[in-house]
Amino acid sequence: MNGLSPGALAQIACVMEATARKPGNVHRFADFADLDYLDFLLAASAVAGPLDRAAADGVGLAVLRAVEATRRIVATNANLGIILLLAPMAAVPTGVDLAVGLPRVLEGLDVDDARHVYRAIRLANPGGLGRADAQDVADEPNVTLREAMALAADRDLVARQYADGYSLVLGEGLPALRRNLRSGLSLESAIIGTFLAMMAEHPDTLIARKLGPDAARAASRRAREALDSGASPEALAALDAWLRGDGHRRNPGATADLIAAVLFAALREGTVSLPRAVGPGAWSGRE
């Protein structure tokens, strides 16, 4: 774990995810009208303390406290999906492999966890949420947090991780990042390649909630085309421009959230090792 606490790893993962120039997302050279790069850095700093206490406080309370801490310094929802993904990961005891510890954490989630998370979601007020037929976040839950997430798994990539044991994060994203790094890519390019691969295989559910499934599938096709081009600068620029169109409603934010979780796992296991990972030339490939 690089000798760092879960909260510190979470903060670093969030900063790396926000800094990488992923098409259609906020990064240090591109903002949205209502959300900018500084918001993501401030949000990253807010989650460290609450997520350090996830094992002791429980996942639901850690999520709520992380959202409360974020809203004290950021005016809009910058990190709800990331917090939801990282809280169970941060609750895995130090020294226990995520593949072993996460199922135990997820199985231990209860109705109180769901109540805390529902309060956190209402506080964060994410865009495009809509209404659900059962266990809607506007109401009080009467099922466990994992059961509630399972009800949303078909329409939300973050919820799906609770239902299936983080298969996209640990079974697809983390191996893809490892392969990209072994191939000699800089860390930023490896992150972007992993992002494109996940988006190509799994239509982004934030796009789907805002614009419908056809738009999400179109974004996946374009991500695949960018990958097939070798993620050339021209292909990435074209994809970025298309995703930023329509008032950035095609922002693939759910996929970006998954990348933050992949980076947390990579930092925790040492695939991404500090300080080497961000030394001269290691981040962007430029000396």
Residue pairs with C-beta under 8 A, 6 or more apart in sequence:
1 9
1 94
1 267
1 268
1 270
2 9
2 267
2 268
2 270
2 273
2 274
4 12
4 267
4 274
5 48
5 52
6 51
6 52
6 54
6 55
6 89
6 90
6 91
6 94
6 268
7 47
7 48
7 49
7 50
7 51
7 52
7 53
7 90
8 48
8 52
9 90
9 264
9 267
9 268
10 44
10 47
10 48
10 51
10 86
10 90
10 264
11 44
11 45
11 47
11 48
12 263
12 267
12 274
13 86
13 260
13 261
13 263
13 264
13 267
14 40
14 43
14 44
14 47
14 79
14 82
14 260
15 40
15 41
15 44
16 187
16 191
16 263
16 272
17 82
17 191
17 256
17 259
17 260
17 263
18 25
18 26
18 27
18 28
18 37
18 40
18 41
18 44
19 27
19 28
19 188
20 27
20 188
20 191
20 192
20 195
20 259
21 27
21 28
21 29
21 30
21 188
21 192
22 191
22 192
22 195
22 252
22 256
22 259
23 192
23 195
23 196
23 223
23 226
23 236
23 239
23 240
23 243
23 252
24 219
24 239
24 240
24 242
24 243
24 244
24 248
24 250
24 251
24 252
25 251
25 252
25 253
25 256
26 32
26 35
26 36
26 37
26 39
26 40
27 37
28 37
30 37
30 240
30 244
31 37
32 248
32 251
33 247
33 248
34 76
35 76
35 78
39 74
39 75
39 76
39 78
40 78
40 79
42 70
42 73
42 74
42 78
43 70
43 73
43 74
43 78
43 79
44 79
45 73
46 66
46 69
46 70
46 72
46 73
46 74
46 79
47 66
47 69
47 70
47 79
47 82
47 83
47 86
49 65
49 69
50 57
50 62
50 65
50 66
50 69
51 62
51 66
51 83
51 86
51 87
51 90
52 90
53 62
53 65
54 62
54 87
54 88
54 90
54 91
55 90
55 91
55 92
55 93
57 65
58 91
58 112
58 113
58 116
59 87
59 88
59 91
59 105
59 109
59 113
59 117
59 145
60 87
60 109
60 112
60 113
60 114
60 115
60 116
60 117
60 145
61 113
61 116
62 87
62 90
62 91
63 83
63 84
63 87
63 116
63 117
63 120
64 116
64 117
64 119
64 120
64 123
66 79
66 83
66 87
66 120
67 80
67 83
67 120
67 123
67 124
68 120
68 123
70 78
70 79
70 83
70 124
71 123
71 124
77 124
77 125
77 126
77 127
80 120
80 121
80 124
80 126
81 126
81 158
81 206
81 253
81 254
81 257
82 257
82 260
82 261
83 120
84 117
84 158
84 257
85 158
85 161
85 169
85 257
85 258
85 260
85 261
86 260
86 261
86 264
88 102
88 105
88 106
88 109
88 162
88 166
89 98
89 102
89 166
89 261
89 264
89 265
89 268
90 264
91 105
92 98
92 101
92 102
92 104
92 105
93 101
97 269
98 166
98 170
98 265
98 268
98 269
99 170
102 165
102 166
102 170
103 165
106 146
106 162
106 165
107 146
109 144
109 145
109 146
109 162
110 144
110 145
111 141
111 142
111 143
111 144
111 145
113 144
113 145
114 135
114 141
114 143
114 144
114 145
114 147
114 148
115 140
115 141
117 145
117 148
118 137
118 139
118 140
118 141
118 148
121 129
121 137
122 137
122 138
127 210
128 206
128 209
128 210
129 137
129 209
130 209
131 138
132 151
132 152
134 151
135 141
135 142
135 143
135 147
135 148
135 151
141 148
143 151
145 162
146 162
146 163
149 159
149 160
149 162
149 163
150 159
150 162
150 163
151 159
152 159
153 159
153 160
153 162
153 163
153 164
154 160
155 205
155 208
155 209
156 205
156 209
156 254
157 168
157 202
157 204
157 205
157 254
157 255
157 257
157 258
158 205
158 254
158 257
158 258
160 168
161 167
161 168
161 169
161 258
161 261
166 261
168 198
168 202
168 258
169 258
169 261
169 262
169 265
170 265
172 197
172 198
172 201
173 194
173 198
173 258
173 259
173 261
173 262
174 262
174 265
174 266
174 271
176 193
176 194
176 197
176 198
176 262
177 190
177 191
177 194
177 262
177 263
177 266
177 271
177 272
178 266
178 271
180 189
180 190
180 193
180 194
181 187
181 190
181 271
181 272
185 193
185 285
186 281
186 282
186 283
186 284
186 285
187 272
187 277
187 278
187 282
187 283
188 283
188 284
188 285
189 231
189 284
189 285
191 259
191 263
192 231
192 236
193 227
193 231
194 259
194 262
195 252
195 255
195 256
195 259
196 223
196 224
196 226
196 227
196 231
197 227
198 255
198 258
198 259
199 219
199 220
199 223
199 252
199 255
200 220
200 221
200 223
200 224
200 227
201 220
202 220
202 255
203 213
203 216
203 217
203 219
203 220
204 216
204 219
204 220
204 252
204 253
204 254
204 255
205 216
205 254
206 251
206 252
206 253
206 254
207 215
207 216
207 219
207 249
207 250
207 251
207 252
207 254
208 215
208 216
210 249
210 250
211 246
211 249
211 250
215 250
219 243
219 250
219 252
222 239
222 242
222 243
223 239
223 252
225 235
225 239
226 232
226 235
226 236
226 238
226 239
229 235
242 250
243 250
243 251
243 252
244 250
244 251
263 272
265 271
266 272
267 274
276 282
277 283
280 287
281 287
